[in-house]
């Protein structure tokens, strides 16, 4: 399988945001940033992944999703993805019954991935 390539600028942005918003130390923020960038690369490659994030209400959410281009085409009007909002991570959630829907979470609320 092809290796995953992540951009250092993306990792730095995620880490800086985690330090400012959550007040975490730089080591923890950097490790979460690398994990989030790797998750994004895996999702863009077409993998279905499981991860955890904290909702704005404080509730912990476990979700399964993808960013596979064929799935995106089925859920968009005119072939466009949802508007990108700075600090938001948009993805397609796949529910157990097979339905899919666009969801997003704040990048600073990312907790970690769950190995499939």
Secondary structure, DSSP 8 states (H G I E B T S, - for coil): -------HHHHHHHHHHHHHHH---HHHHHHHHHHHHHHHHHHHTT--EEEEEE-TTS-EEEEEEE--HHHHHHTSSTT------TTEEEEEEE-TTS-EEEEEEEGGGEEEEE--
